[in-house]
Amino acid sequence: MSLVFPVEMPWGVASEYFEPERLDAISPTNDGNVSGVTLGFPLWRARWTLGQSISRQTSEEWRAFIAVLRGQQRTFLGYDQGRRYPLSAPDGFAGLTRVGGGAFDGSATSWSVNTTRDEAALSGFPAGFVVSIGDYIMWRWETGGVKRRAMSRAVLPAVANGSGVATVLVEPPLPTLVPGSAVADMKEPACVMKQVTDETKLGEKTRTLRIGGTIAAIQVLLP
């Protein structure tokens, strides 16, 4: 059996950090005004901390996961483990129907963004579906058979109108490398990441044969 990258990450952490990291420069002027200049796309940074209350099997899964990444050589699908579904559908989308018919599985039938790429209009939702602050939207596609991902987070609540369109203000803005053929999806959103090796450290194994430790990662944006 061979591994296909990006691989899935194990489940079960004690705490986590999952936030966008901006690459900006300050641009002050002589009149005292201070402006910011963006030097590149914001990237998701993550840190997951393992608690020693996890099972022995989960401990071994994390050890194997770190091993197969080979430092920063290989990719995986990283995500906010506390937000796998929208708040309004915490157990998934079973029983929800799109406007016009058909089961709703969390994906949009079509999408568009504004010129600043921070407002996404998602079509094909159930009427009245609520997108809450902190809900994630993933754009997924493949290049040469390899999974690609981009991800943003809602910063204001939104409700799908009677036509099934939800217009959501998001951060970070959608990168321009995302193709129009990508699928916008709210089911188990994730992004492609690589391990940050100098911030990752697994702890000693206890007498119960469990480990603690911290795993750090940064998003990789690939066309």
C-alpha positions in Angstrom: 0.0 0.0 0.0 1.4 3.4 -1.0 0.8 6.8 0.5 -0.7 9.6 -1.7 0.3 13.1 -0.7 -1.1 15.3 0.7 -2.0 12.7 3.3 -4.7 13.1 5.9 -3.6 14.2 9.4 -4.7 12.2 12.5 -7.6 13.3 14.7 -7.5 14.2 18.4 -5.6 17.1 19.9 -5.7 18.8 23.3 -5.4 22.4 22.0 -4.7 24.1 18.7 -3.7 27.3 17.0 -5.0 27.9 13.5 -4.8 31.5 12.2 -3.8 33.3 8.9 -0.3 34.8 8.9 0.2 37.9 6.8 3.3 38.9 5.0 3.1 42.7 5.1 5.4 45.7 5.3 4.8 49.0 7.0 5.0 52.0 4.8 5.1 55.2 6.8 5.1 58.7 5.3 6.5 62.0 6.4 3.1 63.3 7.5 2.8 60.6 10.1 0.4 58.4 8.1 1.2 54.7 8.3 0.1 52.3 5.5 0.6 48.6 5.0 1.8 46.9 1.9 1.0 43.2 1.2 4.1 41.3 0.0 2.4 38.0 -0.7 -0.7 35.8 0.0 -1.5 35.3 3.6 -0.9 31.7 4.7 -2.5 29.6 7.4 -0.2 28.8 10.3 -1.1 25.9 12.7 0.0 24.4 15.9 -1.6 21.3 17.4 -0.8 20.2 21.0 -1.3 16.5 22.0 -2.6 15.7 25.4 -1.3 12.5 27.1 -4.9 11.4 27.6 -5.1 10.3 24.0 -5.3 6.6 23.3 -2.2 4.5 22.6 -3.4 3.9 19.1 -3.8 7.7 18.5 -0.3 8.2 19.9 1.1 5.8 17.3 -0.8 7.4 14.5 0.7 10.8 15.3 4.2 9.3 15.5 3.8 7.6 12.1 2.3 10.8 10.7 5.4 12.9 11.7 7.7 10.2 10.3 6.1 10.0 6.8 6.2 13.8 6.4 10.0 13.5 6.4 10.4 17.0 7.9 9.2 19.6 5.4 9.5 17.4 2.3 6.0 16.1 2.1 2.5 17.7 2.3 -0.6 16.9 4.3 -4.2 18.3 4.7 -4.3 20.5 7.8 -7.4 21.9 9.4 -9.0 23.4 12.4 -10.1 20.3 14.3 -12.7 22.3 16.2 -14.5 23.4 13.1 -15.0 20.6 10.7 -18.6 21.7 9.8 -20.5 25.0 10.1 -21.9 25.9 13.4 -25.4 25.7 12.0 -24.8 22.1 10.8 -22.3 20.7 13.4 -23.1 17.0 12.5 -23.1 17.5 8.8 -25.7 18.2 6.1 -28.0 15.2 6.2 -31.6 16.1 5.5 -30.8 19.5 3.9 -32.0 20.3 0.4 -30.8 22.8 -2.1 -33.1 25.5 -3.5 -34.5 23.9 -6.6 -34.0 20.4 -5.3 -31.2 17.9 -4.6 -29.4 17.0 -1.4 -27.1 19.6 0.0 -23.7 18.2 0.9 -21.9 21.4 1.9 -20.6 22.3 -1.5 -21.8 25.2 -3.7 -23.0 24.6 -7.2 -21.2 27.7 -8.3 -19.4 30.6 -6.8 -17.9 34.1 -7.5 -15.9 36.6 -5.7 -15.7 40.4 -5.7 -12.7 42.4 -7.1 -10.9 42.4 -3.7 -11.6 38.6 -3.4 -12.8 38.9 0.2 -16.6 38.5 -0.5 -17.7 35.1 -1.8 -21.1 34.5 -3.3 -22.0 30.8 -2.9 -24.9 29.4 -4.9 -26.9 26.1 -4.4 -27.4 26.4 -0.6 -30.7 25.7 1.2 -32.8 28.8 1.7 -32.1 30.3 5.1 -28.9 28.4 5.6 -26.8 30.2 8.2 -23.0 30.8 7.8 -21.6 31.8 11.2 -18.5 33.8 12.1 -15.6 31.4 12.1 -17.1 28.9 9.6 -14.5 27.8 7.0 -14.9 27.7 3.2 -12.6 25.5 1.2 -11.9 25.7 -2.5 -10.8 22.3 -3.8 -9.4 21.3 -7.2 -6.7 19.0 -8.6 -3.7 19.7 -10.7 -2.2 16.7 -12.5 -4.3 14.4 -10.2 -2.8 16.0 -7.1 -5.1 17.7 -4.5 -5.0 21.4 -4.2 -6.7 23.6 -1.6 -7.4 27.2 -0.6 -9.3 28.2 2.5 -10.9 31.2 4.0 -12.9 31.9 7.2 -16.1 33.9 7.6 -15.7 37.1 9.5 -19.4 38.2 9.4 -22.5 36.0 9.6 -24.5 35.4 6.4 -27.8 33.8 5.5 -28.6 32.2 2.2 -31.5 34.0 0.5 -34.5 32.5 -1.2 -32.5 31.7 -4.3 -30.0 29.7 -2.2 -27.2 32.3 -2.5 -25.1 33.1 0.6 -22.7 36.1 0.3 -19.9 35.7 2.8 -17.2 38.2 3.9 -14.1 36.1 4.4 -10.4 36.4 5.5 -7.9 35.8 4.1 -9.0 36.8 0.6 -9.1 34.1 -2.0 -5.8 33.7 -3.8 -5.8 34.5 -7.5 -4.3 31.1 -8.3 -7.6 29.4 -7.5 -9.1 28.3 -10.8 -12.7 29.1 -11.6 -13.3 25.3 -11.9 -12.6 24.8 -8.2 -15.4 23.7 -5.9 -16.3 25.8 -2.9 -17.1 23.5 0.0 -18.0 23.8 3.7 -17.6 20.1 4.4 -14.4 19.2 6.4 -12.4 22.2 5.0 -8.7 21.8 4.9 -5.6 23.3 3.2 -2.4 21.8 2.0 0.4 22.3 4.6 3.9 21.3 5.4 5.5 20.7 8.8 7.6 23.4 10.4 10.3 21.1 11.8 12.0 23.5 14.2 8.7 24.1 16.0 7.6 20.5 16.1 8.5 18.2 18.9 7.0 15.0 20.2 7.4 14.3 23.9 8.6 11.3 25.8 6.4 8.2 26.0 4.8 7.7 29.4 4.3 4.4 31.2 0.9 4.2 29.6 2.7 4.2 26.2 1.3 7.5 25.2 3.0 10.6 24.0 2.4 14.4 24.1 4.0 17.0 22.0 3.4 19.8 19.5 3.1 19.7 15.7 3.5 23.0 13.8 2.8 23.6 10.1 2.3 26.3 7.5 0.1 26.4 4.4 1.5 25.6 0.9 -0.2 27.4 -1.9 0.2 25.5 -5.2 -1.6 26.2 -8.5 
